[in-house]
């Protein structure tokens, strides 16, 4: 391990082989840092935080602080961060309350650019990109490969679907389905994320099936439930189409249209 002499590390924190900690960083009690993770200078990891292997945490990031929720009364809760995440300058990730999932989670291979905020009880999947200044309120779930443009704010309890892209400076107050493009204040849908789908190797058959499902659900005059039923009856029976429909069915905040 390469620990700078000015770093402060709690006696019960555990650091695996190959961990580096920069000048003036603080690692608080009940924290666990995985193999080969690099923590830059002036980072604060307050407490009850697990960080996986091969992560890169830049200066002035603040992880594991208490939630910004007036209902929180100091209950023991955890932040769990997976492997190979890149967390840039001034990112904040808060511990959860005991409500719903009771944990704040980041999966693997995510990129959180400068000044992003991940609030209590959020859950991020894998390969998520959050550009500079994205703010997630509490209880937000972001699925795999979602891309969120800079300076975007997302309302609490909102879900962001897999492989979608949200334009910069958007305000999101309803669920964004998977595979789509969204932008605006408040955000609206602008079709499928075709460039992203092609880059990630989705077949032409899958893309055409998603296009058909999107047209029926969002560009017909049918009620939402009726449109979903029509896609089930007339659309291609592909995993991605089922994923698209399941996301819409499970929405509690309502779907961005």
N, C-alpha and C positions, 0 to 999 in steps of 0.2 A: 504494500500500500504506500501511497505517496500523500501524506497528510501534512499540510503546511503547519508550522508551529503556532501560528496565530489562530488556527481553527479551534472551535470549541465543540467537543463531542461528548454527549451524555454517557455516563458509565454503562448504561444498559443498552445503548445503541450497538447494533452489530453491522460491521462492514466486511464484505467478502473480499476475496483475493483480487488484487488489481484495482481497487477503488482509489480514486484520486480526489482530494478535497482541497480547494484553493484557499487563499488567504481570507481570514475573517469570516469564513462561513460557519454556520451553527447547525449542528444536528442534534435534535432534542431527544427526549426519552422515548423508548419503545419504537425506535425507527430501525428499519432493516434496509441496507443498501446492497444491491446485487453485484455480482462479479463484473469488473471492468467498467463500472459506471464512473463518469467523470463529473464532478461537482465543481463549478467555477467559483470565483471569489464572491464574497458578500451574499451568498445564498443562505436563506433561512428555511430549514426543514423543522417545523416546530415540534411535532410529536405524532405518534401513532400513524406512521407513514411507512409503507413498504414500496421500495423502488426496485425494479428488476435489473437484469443484466444489460450492459452495453448502452446505458442511457447517457445523454449529454445534457447537462443542466447549466445554463448560462448564468452570468452574474445578475444578482438582485432578484432572482426568482424567489417566490415565497410559497412554500408547499406545506400542507398539513395544518394550516391555521383553523381556528374554530369557525363554524358556519355563520354567515350573516343572516341569522334567523332568530327572531326574538323568542321563539318557542324553545330554543336550545337551552338546556340547563346543565351543560357540562358532562353529559353522558359520554362514556368511552366509545368512540367510533373511529373508523379507519379510512385513510386514503390508500388505494392499491393501484400502483402504476406498473405496467408490464415491462417488456424488454424493448430495447433499441428505440426508445422514444427520444425525440429532440425537443427540449423545452427551452425556449429562448428567453431573452432579457425581460425582466419585470412580469413574467407570467405568475398568476396566482391560482392556486388550486386548493379549495377548502375542504375540510373534513365534513362529513354528513351529519344530519340529525338521525334519530332512530326511525324516522318515517320510511315507508315503502322499502326500498332495497337496503337501506341502512348502511350504505357504503358509497364512497365516491371512487369511480373506477375509470382507469385508462387502460386500453388494451396494449397491443404491440405496434411498433413501427409508425407511431403518430408524430406529426410535426405541429407544434404549437408555436407560432411566431410571437414576436415581441408584444407585450402588453395584453395578451389574451387572459381572460378570466373564466375559470371553470368553477361554478358554485357547488354548493352542497348537494349530494345525492345525484349528481350527474353520472352518466355512464357513456363512455366513448368506446367504440369498437376498435378495429385495427385499420391502419393506413388512412387515418383521418388527417386532413390538412385544415388548420385554422389559421388564416392570414392575420396580419397585424391588427390588434385591437378588437378581435371578436369577443363578445361577452355572452356567456351562457348563464342564464338565471338557473335557479334550482330545479332539480328533478328532470332535467333534459336528457333524452337518450339520442345519441348520434350513432348511426350504423356505419358499417365498414365502407371505406373508400369515399366517404362524403367529403366535399370540399366547400369551405365556407369563406366567402370573400371578406376582405378587411373592413373593419368598422361596422360590422353587422351585429345587431342585438337580437337575441332570441328569447321569447317569453317563456316563463316557467312552465313545466309539464309538457312542453312541446317535444315532438319526435321528428328527427331528421333522417330520412330514408337512405339506404345504401346507394352508392354510386350517383348521388345527386350532386348538383353544383348550385351554390347560392351566390348571386352577384354581390359585389361590394356595397357597403353602406345601405344594406337592406334592413328592414324591420320585420321580423318573422313572428307572427302571433298565432299561427295554425300549423298543423303537421305538414311537412313537405314529403310527398311520396318518394319512393325509390326511383332512380333512373331518370329524373326530370331535371330541368333547368328552372330556377326561380330567381326573382329579383324584384326590388321595389320596396316602397314604404306606403302601405303594407305590401308584403311580397305577393306576387302573382306568378302563375306558371307560364312558361314560354316554350313548351314542348319538351322533348326528350333531350338528355345530355348525350347527343349523338357522338360528339368528338371523344368524350370520356369513355363511352361504351366501346367504340372502335379501338381506342388505345389499349383497352384492357382485354381485348380479344373476344368480345362477344360476337357470335356468328351473325351473318346477315339474316338467317331465319329467325333468330331470337329478336333482333332489332326490329324486324318487320312485324313480328307478333306483338311486341311492346307498343309499336306505333299504332297498330289497330286497336289495342286495348285503350291506349291514351285517347284516341279519337272518340271512341264510344263513351268513355267515362267523362271526358272533359269538354268535348266539342259537339256533343249531341244535346238535344233538349230533354233528355230523359232525367228522371229523378236519380239520385246517386245509387240507391239500392237497386233500382231497376237496371241501371247501366251496368252495375257489377254483375248482376244476374245474366244480362245479355252477353257479356264477355265470357262468362263461364260456359254459356251455351254455344256461342259462335266462335270464340277465340281458340288459339292454339293451346293445347295442354302442355305448357312448358313450365319448368320450375320458376323462371323469372316472372312469368305472367301470374302464377299462383302467389309468388312473393308480393307482387304489386297489388293484387286484390286483397290479400290477407292484411297488408298494412292499412289499406283503406277501411276494411271492416273493423279493425281494432281501434280506429281513431276515437279518442274521447274529446279532444279539443275541437275537432272538425278539420277537414282537409283544405289546404290552400287550393284555390280554384283558378 
